[in-house]
Amino acid sequence: GILLKGKFGYDDSLDVVGIHGVGGTWGALATGLFASPAITENSGLFFGNPGQLWIQFISVVATWVFCFVASFILFKVVGIFTGGLRVSEEEEVKGLDHSMHNESGYDL
């Protein structure tokens, strides 16, 4: 999932989409595929219940929509109070430890 960042060119310094988004999506859909009646009362597609995969798919779509809308609203609100969410390119190149905190997190 983290390789998607390079292919699509989006900025995600903490790999939230690649780790939690892709991993969580796969986990939810895999539940719809592999849920076993030996473990849970609802079985997945491979155990004769294709409806469970559809339920998991709808829940994934709803979660993605909710996360996108909530994040968009929060980013806008925070941006209003902080004057924006991005630092200048100069500050980014210098390093945020120095430009924002005036200290060094570690020396290389």
C-alpha positions in Angstrom: 0.0 0.0 0.0 2.8 2.5 0.7 4.1 2.1 -2.8 0.9 3.8 -4.1 2.2 7.1 -2.8 5.0 7.2 -5.3 2.8 6.0 -8.2 0.0 8.5 -7.6 2.2 11.3 -6.2 0.1 12.3 -3.2 1.6 13.7 0.0 1.3 11.4 3.0 4.3 11.7 5.2 3.0 9.2 7.8 1.7 6.7 5.2 -1.8 6.8 6.7 -3.5 5.9 3.4 -1.0 3.2 2.6 -1.0 1.5 6.0 -4.4 2.1 7.5 -6.4 2.8 4.4 -5.2 0.0 2.2 -4.6 -2.5 5.1 -8.0 -1.8 6.7 -9.8 -2.0 3.3 -8.2 -5.3 2.6 -8.9 -6.6 6.1 -12.6 -5.7 5.9 -13.0 -7.2 2.4 -11.0 -10.3 3.4 -13.5 -10.8 6.2 -16.3 -10.9 3.6 -14.3 -13.5 1.7 -12.8 -15.8 4.5 -15.2 -15.5 7.5 -15.5 -19.0 8.7 -18.5 -20.5 10.5 -16.0 -22.2 12.9 -15.1 -18.8 14.3 -18.2 -16.6 13.8 -21.9 -17.0 13.1 -21.6 -15.2 9.8 -19.7 -17.0 7.0 -18.0 -15.3 4.1 -18.1 -15.9 0.3 -15.8 -18.9 0.4 -18.1 -20.6 3.0 -21.3 -20.0 1.1 -22.4 -16.5 2.0 -21.8 -14.1 -0.8 -24.0 -11.5 0.9 -21.3 -11.0 3.6 -18.8 -9.7 1.0 -21.4 -7.2 -0.2 -22.0 -6.0 3.4 -18.2 -5.6 3.9 -17.9 -3.7 0.6 -20.7 -1.3 1.6 -19.0 -0.8 5.0 -15.7 0.0 3.4 -17.3 2.6 1.0 -19.1 4.2 3.9 -15.9 4.3 6.0 -13.9 5.9 3.1 -16.6 8.5 2.5 -16.9 9.4 6.2 -13.1 9.6 6.6 -12.8 11.8 3.5 -15.5 14.2 4.5 -14.5 14.4 8.2 -10.8 14.9 7.2 -11.7 17.6 4.7 -13.7 19.5 7.2 -11.0 19.2 9.9 -8.3 20.3 7.5 -10.3 23.4 6.5 -11.0 24.3 10.1 -7.4 23.8 11.2 -6.2 25.7 8.1 -8.3 28.7 9.1 -6.7 28.9 12.5 -3.2 28.1 11.5 -3.0 30.0 8.2 -2.6 26.8 6.2 -1.5 23.2 6.6 1.7 23.4 4.7 5.0 25.0 5.5 7.0 26.8 2.9 9.3 24.8 0.6 12.3 26.5 2.2 11.2 25.4 5.7 10.6 21.9 4.4 14.0 21.6 2.8 15.7 23.1 6.0 13.8 20.5 8.1 10.9 21.0 10.4 13.0 20.3 13.5 15.0 23.4 12.8 12.4 25.6 11.1 9.5 25.0 13.4 11.1 23.9 16.7 14.6 25.4 16.5 16.2 22.2 17.6 17.6 19.0 16.1 15.8 15.7 16.6 19.0 13.8 15.8 22.3 14.5 14.2 23.5 12.6 11.1 
